[in-house]
Amino acid sequence: MTRVYNFSAGPAALPEPVLSRAAAEMLDWHGSGMGVMEMSHRGREFGEILAHAEARLRELLAIPSSFKVLFMQGGAIAENAIVPLNLSRGGVTDHVITGLWSIKTHKEAQRYCEARVVASNEAPGERNHTALVPPAQWRLSPDAAYVHLCSNETINGLETHELPDLKALGSDAPLVIDCSSHILSRAIDWSRVGLAYGGAQKNIGPSGLTLVIVREDLLGHALPVCPSAFDYATVAANGSMYNTPPTWAIYIAGLVFDWIADQGGVAALEQRNIAKARLLYEAIDASGGWYVNRVAPGARSRMNVPFFLKDERLNDAFLAEANERGLVQLKGHKSVGGMRASIYNAMPLEGVQALVTHMREFAARHG
């Protein structure tokens, strides 16, 4: 079987060594005589898997001991409700609009608290979500329970490469980041973050698992209406096993964490990601307008690269010819159109090189 280069935004490609190891252990995990999907989450075997996954994640991201790591379910969309249920105290929350995902987050938070937009890159009648509002221009609320930022917008292709220092901006509120699509692609400055969350299906593993990394002092403030299974304090007190966790997804995540360590850790992968993104953006910018990325250079995502053909009547032909070359899942999100190449950790440099070759040859044939 020939493996394709899968540019899907999520569920996304997994490292081949991870898939091979999971296949080898499918019927018998470490001599237990059973596969991971068959194990009791209360048993010794899965307890080892869970403990290893958390320890390896803490090591890779240098997570301080003052933070709890929670393995939850529901994806980032569920966290759009779970975060305000736990942290808002029914009061005011601040939201930075950077793209379509942060719009969804703000809309959901309005169900549980007074969710204020303190900065937005959306303007009527203009091209929206193509640049980031500098933190110095955010209109932060003095009484906000937290400030929410989607630090990488998967659909629009914007990334906040340096997290804001809210204290320097005069705010004591904790920063909450949705880092679903860049987690483990770069380091996180935990001195600037109160809570980080993300769905696993982009850079970590299969869909079904959600990671929440939360500072301990933020626990214990859930609204009375918060379901017990979504109360961070309850989840933390029960070691992420208040209810049955997504055991298979946690196992695969642990294998991915091992793979990242084998690659040299997050710092090494960040350099690879910079090289991959640079190669693709340079190809777009050097195409003479044949391909266009509309995002301001300083805000361009390393993980999700949207681009548009000068003649969009050729979109179907571009995708069909890409598929023939084993370059799949390049169609842009339905709300934006065009193309999108998601080049997460598991995408090798060779995949980006193959895409760039296709882009150049396609332009030469149809130009």
PEUR-V624527 format. One record per backbone hydrogen bond with DSSP energy under -0.5 kcal/mol. CO is the residue of the C=O (numbers start at 1). NH is the residue of the N-H. If there is no record, write none. Layout:
BEGIN
co/nh
CO/NH
CO/NH
END
This chain:
BEGIN
co/nh
1/3
4/6
5/7
5/328
7/342
11/10
15/18
15/19
16/20
17/21
18/22
19/23
20/24
21/25
23/26
28/30
29/32
34/29
35/38
35/39
36/39
40/43
43/47
44/48
45/49
46/50
47/51
48/52
49/53
50/54
51/55
52/56
53/57
54/58
55/59
56/60
57/61
58/62
58/63
59/62
64/67
66/216
68/70
68/214
70/72
70/212
72/210
74/78
75/79
76/80
78/81
78/82
79/83
81/85
82/86
83/86
83/87
84/88
85/223
88/91
91/114
92/145
93/116
94/148
95/97
95/118
95/119
96/98
96/150
97/121
99/103
100/104
101/105
102/106
103/107
104/108
105/109
106/110
108/111
109/112
109/113
113/115
114/93
114/116
116/95
116/118
118/139
119/97
121/123
121/129
123/126
126/128
130/296
134/137
135/138
138/140
141/144
143/92
145/174
146/94
147/176
148/96
149/151
149/178
151/160
152/154
153/157
153/158
157/301
158/153
159/161
164/166
165/169
166/169
166/171
167/170
174/147
175/194
175/195
176/149
177/179
177/197
178/151
178/152
179/182
179/183
182/185
186/184
188/190
189/192
190/193
194/215
195/177
196/213
197/179
198/211
200/204
200/205
201/11
201/12
206/209
209/200
210/72
211/198
212/70
212/214
213/196
214/68
215/218
216/219
223/226
227/230
227/231
228/231
230/232
231/235
232/236
233/237
234/238
235/240
236/239
238/241
245/247
246/250
247/251
248/252
249/253
250/254
251/255
252/256
253/257
254/258
255/259
256/260
257/261
258/262
259/263
260/265
261/264
264/268
265/269
266/270
267/271
268/272
269/273
270/274
271/275
272/276
273/277
274/278
275/279
276/280
277/281
278/282
279/283
280/284
281/285
282/286
284/287
285/288
287/290
290/310
292/308
296/299
296/300
297/300
299/159
303/343
304/306
305/341
307/339
308/292
310/312
311/314
312/315
314/318
315/319
316/320
317/321
318/322
319/323
320/324
321/325
322/325
322/327
323/326
326/5
326/328
328/7
330/340
333/336
333/337
338/332
339/307
340/342
341/305
341/343
344/347
346/348
348/351
348/352
349/353
350/354
351/355
352/356
353/357
354/358
355/359
356/360
357/361
358/362
359/363
360/364
361/365
362/366
363/367
END
